[in-house]
Amino acid sequence: MQRIDRYERGDHDDPYMPPHASDEYRLLAKRSVSNWMGVLISTPVQAMYVDNFRRGQAAVRGSDGAALPEWTHWQNSRLDARQTSVHRGAVKFGHSFTITEKTDKGTRTKGLSALNTSALWEDPANDDAPVVALTITQEAAEGSRGKARMWDGALEYEVTFGALLDDDSLTVTEVGKHGNSECPVTRFAAHIDLEGRTVGVVEPLIPLQDRINQTIMDLLVAQSYTAHVVRYTTGMAPPLKMVPVKDESGEVVDWQPERGPDGRPIPANINVNSSRFLFAEDPDVRFGSLEGGPLSGFIESIDMSIRHLAAIGQMPPHHLLGQIANLSAEALLAAETALSRKVEEFRKLMGEAWERVFRLAAELEGVEASALDYSGEVIWRDMEMRSLAQSADGLGKLREQLAIPVKGLWARVPGVTKNELDQWSALAEQENADLQLVDALLRSTGEDPADGRESR
């Protein structure tokens, strides 16, 4: 888990370096780290936003415009913003957790990091409720004991410890009943197999990330030492560093080479760069250049490794390579298919977890119908990019050709929120009431409400 966290933050293992590497070589190794893990996590997470909750038939439905208790809990817990951290942790580590509990401000749900939280299940592949869960709230340090909270099916406990592996320093104190009929900790899994093992997007791609870093390291070394054109001169002695020879009166009468401790003349420093010319009087002097080494092989290798990363991570290649020129709409849609399927898998797994959170909150609030509602479902925001005109045209055809009720299509308007739907419903009711009043007035004056003409 710590290694996964390091790689997500860009703290990668160093590329291979030969023994006794110079400081310049080590600097190139640091600069060769290109962290791709962030985009592999962020891309699916940015397509996962819970926008609403639809209660099942077993639960009592609220009237149009009335706030559902489930959604009220969502808003009170500020999960519009905090859901992203829960999803990001699950995609990163393979799982994350939430705790639903009563606080001084009411029933709240908050996220728990997989780095500090552990849970046990009788059947980890199929059970929703853990037998027991524990989260560390304060690490043990010199002079202070560590603290943790623990929950089972009925009670909450306070745990203190001197060291994580020191059983003798462990103390467990019962706090009281937490109010739920099962453990209030919920697991959000990105992928889980029949053995109960979870895996995120980072761990399987660490070897590929290391390969990319190593190739970029080799590219930087070649770029620094062999990529430049080397100019050379033969048959020319370097100029010498000269010092003045003065007479008795202190005037300069001649110049002679400065000699070092070994008695040899010291060559003068020459500032040679692209803006200067070298010339020689001796016709036997020769100037030449050594061509730089090619870098195309390194660049192609990096490109291939990134394509492998995209394929294994189910990412569209243009998300990582930035090459989207001359791609048709159909080609872009096909490239996004694998990512869409991956996001849909995440939504199915985490949607069930959010539904359990709503049931736990309803149980704490005493709303029995919602606490037993296993047919409710969360509604995810449609993140597919399309114009409003296209959406309106499609929804209009659904209404005209399939006779779907108009209000049933409101939720499919791109970007619409729960609050907007409630506002639309209230406005529609007010509009209907106004129309009924107008119809009644027209009839009382002898006019036909259908066309506004006076009846004959």
C-alpha positions in Angstrom: 0.0 0.0 0.0 2.8 2.4 0.8 4.5 1.6 -2.5 1.2 2.3 -4.4 0.9 5.6 -2.5 4.5 6.6 -3.4 4.1 5.9 -7.1 0.8 7.9 -7.2 2.6 10.9 -5.7 5.6 10.6 -8.1 8.0 9.0 -5.6 9.3 6.2 -7.9 12.1 3.8 -7.6 15.3 5.2 -9.2 16.2 4.0 -12.7 19.3 1.8 -12.9 22.6 3.7 -12.5 26.1 2.3 -12.7 28.2 2.2 -9.6 30.1 5.4 -8.7 27.6 7.5 -10.9 28.5 11.2 -11.0 26.3 13.9 -9.6 25.2 14.9 -13.1 24.1 11.3 -13.8 22.1 11.2 -10.5 20.4 14.5 -11.5 19.4 13.0 -14.8 17.9 10.1 -12.9 15.7 12.4 -10.9 14.6 14.3 -14.0 13.7 11.0 -15.8 10.7 10.3 -13.6 7.5 10.9 -15.6 4.6 10.2 -13.4 1.7 8.7 -15.4 -0.2 7.3 -12.4 -2.1 10.5 -11.7 -3.8 10.6 -15.1 -4.6 6.9 -15.0 -6.5 7.5 -11.7 -8.0 10.9 -12.5 -9.4 10.0 -15.9 -12.0 7.4 -14.7 -12.6 9.2 -11.4 -13.6 12.4 -13.3 -16.3 10.4 -15.1 -17.8 9.2 -11.8 -20.1 11.7 -10.1 -23.3 10.7 -8.2 -26.0 13.2 -9.1 -29.1 11.8 -7.6 -30.8 8.8 -5.9 -33.9 6.9 -7.1 -35.8 5.2 -4.3 -37.1 1.7 -4.9 -40.8 0.6 -5.1 -40.6 -0.7 -1.6 -39.7 2.7 -0.1 -42.2 5.4 0.3 -41.7 7.9 -2.5 -41.7 11.6 -1.7 -43.9 14.0 -3.6 -42.3 15.9 -6.6 -40.0 18.6 -5.3 -39.8 17.0 -1.8 -36.3 16.3 -0.6 -35.6 12.6 -0.2 -34.0 11.7 3.2 -31.3 9.9 1.3 -30.3 13.0 -0.7 -30.6 15.2 2.4 -28.0 13.0 4.1 -25.9 13.2 1.0 -26.0 17.0 1.0 -25.5 17.3 4.8 -22.4 15.1 4.5 -21.1 17.4 1.7 -20.6 14.4 -0.5 -21.0 16.3 -3.8 -17.3 17.3 -3.3 -16.1 14.5 -1.0 -17.3 11.6 -3.1 -14.3 12.2 -5.4 -11.8 11.4 -2.6 -13.7 8.1 -1.9 -13.7 7.2 -5.6 -10.0 8.2 -6.1 -8.9 6.1 -3.1 -10.8 3.1 -4.4 -9.4 3.4 -7.9 -5.9 4.1 -6.5 -5.5 1.3 -3.9 -8.3 -1.0 -5.1 -10.6 -0.1 -2.2 -11.5 2.7 0.2 -14.0 3.0 3.0 -16.6 5.3 4.5 -18.0 5.5 8.0 -21.7 6.5 8.6 -22.4 7.6 12.1 -24.3 10.0 14.3 -22.5 13.3 15.2 -23.5 16.5 17.0 -24.7 17.8 13.6 -26.7 14.8 12.7 -26.0 11.7 10.7 -22.9 12.1 8.6 -20.8 9.9 6.2 -17.1 10.5 5.7 -14.3 8.8 3.8 -11.6 6.6 5.4 -8.2 6.0 3.8 -7.2 2.5 2.9 -3.7 3.3 4.2 -5.1 3.6 7.7 -8.1 1.4 7.7 -8.6 -2.4 7.7 -11.7 -4.6 7.8 -12.5 -8.3 8.2 -15.3 -10.2 6.5 -16.5 -13.8 6.9 -16.8 -13.9 3.1 -14.8 -11.0 1.8 -15.9 -11.6 -1.8 -19.7 -11.5 -1.1 -20.4 -9.8 2.2 -21.3 -6.1 2.2 -21.0 -5.7 6.0 -17.6 -6.4 7.6 -17.4 -8.3 10.9 -15.1 -5.6 12.3 -13.3 -2.6 11.0 -10.6 -0.4 12.5 -9.1 2.9 11.4 -6.0 4.6 12.9 -6.7 8.3 13.7 -3.3 9.1 15.3 0.0 7.4 14.8 2.1 6.4 17.8 5.1 8.7 18.4 7.8 9.2 21.0 6.0 10.2 24.1 2.5 9.7 22.8 0.3 6.6 22.2 -1.4 5.9 18.9 -5.2 6.1 18.7 -7.7 4.2 16.6 -11.5 3.6 16.3 -13.0 0.2 15.9 -16.5 -1.0 15.1 -18.2 -4.3 15.1 -21.9 -5.3 14.4 -23.2 -3.4 17.4 -20.5 -1.4 19.3 -17.8 1.2 18.8 -14.5 0.9 20.6 -11.6 3.2 21.3 -8.1 1.6 20.8 -4.8 3.0 22.0 -1.4 1.4 21.3 2.3 2.1 21.9 3.4 0.4 18.7 1.5 -1.4 15.9 3.3 -4.7 16.5 3.3 -4.5 20.3 0.3 -6.5 21.5 1.1 -5.8 25.2 0.7 -2.0 24.7 -2.8 -2.4 23.2 -5.8 -1.3 25.1 -9.4 -1.5 23.9 -12.2 0.5 25.5 -15.9 0.2 24.7 -17.5 3.5 23.7 -21.1 2.4 23.2 -23.6 1.4 20.6 -23.2 3.0 17.2 -26.9 2.6 16.4 -26.7 0.3 13.3 -27.7 -3.4 13.1 -24.4 -4.1 11.3 -20.9 -2.6 11.1 -21.2 1.0 9.8 -18.1 0.9 7.7 -18.7 0.4 3.9 -16.1 -0.8 1.4 -15.8 0.8 -2.0 -14.0 -1.6 -4.3 -12.7 -0.8 -7.8 -12.2 -4.5 -8.6 -12.8 -7.6 -6.5 -12.4 -11.3 -7.3 -14.0 -14.4 -5.8 -11.1 -14.6 -3.3 -12.0 -11.2 -2.0 -8.8 -9.6 -3.3 -9.0 -6.0 -4.5 -6.7 -4.3 -7.0 -6.6 -0.7 -8.3 -5.1 0.8 -11.4 -1.7 1.6 -10.0 -0.2 -1.7 -8.8 -0.4 -3.6 -12.1 1.2 -0.7 -14.0 4.2 -0.1 -11.8 6.5 -2.3 -13.9 5.5 -0.4 -17.1 6.0 2.9 -15.2 9.5 1.8 -14.3 10.3 0.8 -17.9 9.2 4.3 -19.1 11.4 6.0 -16.5 14.4 3.8 -17.5 14.0 4.6 -21.2 13.7 8.3 -20.5 16.8 8.1 -18.3 18.7 6.5 -21.2 17.3 9.2 -23.5 18.5 12.0 -21.2 22.0 10.4 -20.9 22.3 10.1 -24.7 21.0 13.6 -25.1 23.5 15.0 -22.7 26.6 13.1 -23.8 26.3 11.9 -27.4 23.5 13.9 -29.1 25.5 17.0 -29.8 27.9 17.6 -32.7 31.5 17.6 -31.5 33.9 20.0 -33.2 37.6 19.1 -33.3 40.9 20.6 -34.5 44.1 18.9 -35.3 47.6 20.3 -35.9 47.0 23.3 -33.7 48.6 24.0 -30.4 46.4 25.7 -27.8 47.3 29.3 -27.0 49.3 29.8 -23.8 48.4 31.9 -20.8 50.9 34.9 -21.0 52.3 37.1 -18.2 54.0 40.4 -18.6 57.8 40.9 -18.2 58.6 44.2 -16.6 61.8 46.2 -16.4 63.3 47.9 -13.4 60.9 50.9 -13.8 57.9 48.6 -13.9 57.1 49.0 -17.5 56.0 46.0 -19.6 58.8 45.1 -22.0 57.7 41.6 -23.1 55.3 38.7 -22.5 56.2 35.1 -21.7 54.1 32.0 -21.0 53.0 31.4 -17.4 54.3 28.2 -16.1 52.8 25.8 -13.6 54.4 24.0 -10.6 55.8 21.4 -13.0 57.5 24.1 -15.1 55.2 23.5 -18.1 53.4 26.4 -19.8 49.7 26.8 -18.8 47.2 26.7 -21.7 44.9 29.7 -21.8 41.1 29.3 -21.4 39.3 29.6 -24.7 35.6 30.6 -24.8 34.4 28.5 -27.7 30.7 28.7 -28.6 28.4 28.8 -31.6 28.9 32.6 -32.0 32.7 32.4 -32.4 35.0 31.4 -35.2 38.3 29.5 -35.1 41.0 30.1 -37.7 44.6 29.0 -38.1 47.5 30.4 -40.0 49.1 27.0 -40.5 47.8 25.3 -43.7 48.3 21.9 -42.1 45.6 22.6 -39.4 42.4 20.6 -40.0 38.9 21.3 -38.6 36.2 18.7 -38.5 33.1 17.5 -36.5 31.7 14.2 -35.1 28.0 13.7 -35.7 25.7 13.3 -32.7 24.2 10.0 -31.8 20.6 9.4 -33.0 17.8 9.8 -30.4 14.9 8.4 -32.5 15.2 4.9 -31.1 14.8 6.1 -27.6 11.7 8.2 -28.6 10.1 5.3 -30.4 10.7 3.1 -27.4 9.1 5.6 -25.0 6.1 5.9 -27.4 5.7 2.1 -27.5 5.8 1.8 -23.7 3.2 4.5 -23.3 1.0 2.6 -25.8 1.4 -0.5 -23.8 0.5 1.5 -20.7 -2.7 2.7 -22.4 -3.7 -0.7 -23.6 -3.2 -2.5 -20.2 -4.8 0.5 -18.3 -7.8 0.6 -20.8 -7.0 4.2 -21.6 -7.5 5.8 -25.0 -4.0 6.3 -26.4 -4.7 9.9 -27.3 -5.3 10.7 -23.6 -1.6 9.9 -23.0 0.1 10.7 -26.3 -1.9 13.8 -27.2 -2.3 12.7 -30.8 -5.9 13.3 -31.9 -5.3 15.0 -35.3 -7.2 13.6 -38.3 -9.4 11.3 -36.1 -13.0 11.0 -37.0 -15.9 11.1 -34.5 -16.4 7.4 -35.0 -12.7 6.7 -34.4 -12.7 8.8 -31.2 -15.8 7.0 -30.0 -14.2 3.6 -30.6 -11.0 4.7 -28.8 -13.2 5.7 -25.8 -15.0 2.4 -25.6 -12.6 0.5 -23.4 -12.5 3.4 -20.9 -16.3 3.6 -20.9 -16.6 0.0 -20.0 -14.0 0.4 -17.3 -15.9 3.4 -15.8 -19.2 1.4 -16.0 -17.6 -1.4 -14.0 -16.5 1.0 -11.3 -19.9 2.6 -11.2 -21.6 -0.7 -10.7 -19.4 -1.7 -7.7 -19.3 1.7 -6.1 -23.0 2.4 -6.7 -23.9 -0.6 -4.6 -21.6 0.7 -1.8 -23.3 4.1 -1.9 -26.7 2.4 -1.7 -25.6 0.7 1.5 -24.4 4.0 2.9 -28.0 5.4 2.3 -29.5 2.4 4.1 -27.2 2.8 7.1 -28.0 6.5 7.3 -31.8 5.8 7.1 -31.5 3.2 9.9 -29.8 5.8 12.1 -32.5 8.3 11.3 -35.2 5.8 12.0 -36.6 5.8 8.4 -37.4 2.1 8.2 -38.7 2.0 4.6 -35.5 3.5 3.3 -33.3 1.3 5.6 -34.9 -1.8 4.0 -34.9 -0.4 0.5 -32.6 -2.7 -1.5 -34.0 -1.7 -4.9 -33.0 1.9 -4.7 -30.2 3.1 -7.0 -27.8 6.0 -7.3 -27.9 8.0 -10.6 -24.6 8.9 -12.1 -24.0 12.0 -14.1 -23.8 11.6 -17.8 -20.3 12.7 -18.7 -20.5 12.0 -22.4 -19.7 15.2 -24.4 -22.6 16.1 -26.7 -24.2 19.3 -27.8 -27.4 20.5 -26.1 -29.1 20.5 -29.6 -28.3 16.9 -30.1 -29.6 15.9 -26.7 -32.8 18.0 -27.2 -33.4 16.4 -30.6 -32.9 12.9 -29.2 -35.1 13.5 -26.2 -37.8 15.0 -28.4 -37.8 11.9 -30.6 -38.2 9.7 -27.5 -41.2 11.7 -26.4 -42.9 11.7 -29.8 -42.0 8.2 -31.1 -42.1 6.2 -27.9 -44.6 8.2 -25.9 -42.3 8.5 -22.9 -43.6 11.0 -20.3 -41.9 14.4 -20.6 -41.0 14.5 -16.9 -39.4 11.1 -17.2 -36.9 12.5 -19.7 -35.9 15.5 -17.6 -33.2 13.6 -15.8 -31.5 12.8 -19.1 -30.8 16.4 -19.9 -27.0 16.7 -19.8 -25.7 18.4 -16.7 -29.0 18.7 -14.9 -28.8 18.4 -11.1 -31.2 17.1 -8.5 -32.0 20.7 -7.3 -32.7 21.7 -10.9 -35.1 18.8 -11.3 -36.9 19.7 -8.1 -37.2 23.3 -9.3 -38.5 22.3 -12.7 -41.1 20.1 -11.0 -42.3 22.9 -8.8 -42.4 25.3 -11.8 -44.4 22.8 -13.8 -46.9 22.4 -11.0 -47.3 26.1 -10.7 -47.7 26.5 -14.5 -50.4 23.8 -14.5 -52.2 25.5 -11.7 -52.1 28.8 -13.6 -53.4 27.1 -16.7 -56.2 25.6 -14.8 -57.1 29.0 -13.4 -57.1 30.6 -16.9 -59.3 27.8 -18.3 -61.8 28.3 -15.5 -61.9 32.1 -16.1 -62.3 31.6 -19.9 -65.2 29.2 -19.3 -66.9 31.5 -16.9 -66.8 34.3 -19.6 -68.2 32.0 -22.3 -64.9 31.6 -24.2 -63.5 28.3 -25.5 -60.2 27.6 -23.6 -59.0 25.5 -26.5 -58.8 28.3 -29.1 -59.7 31.4 -27.1 -62.7 32.2 -29.4 -66.1 33.1 -28.0 -68.5 30.1 -28.0 -71.5 30.3 -30.3 
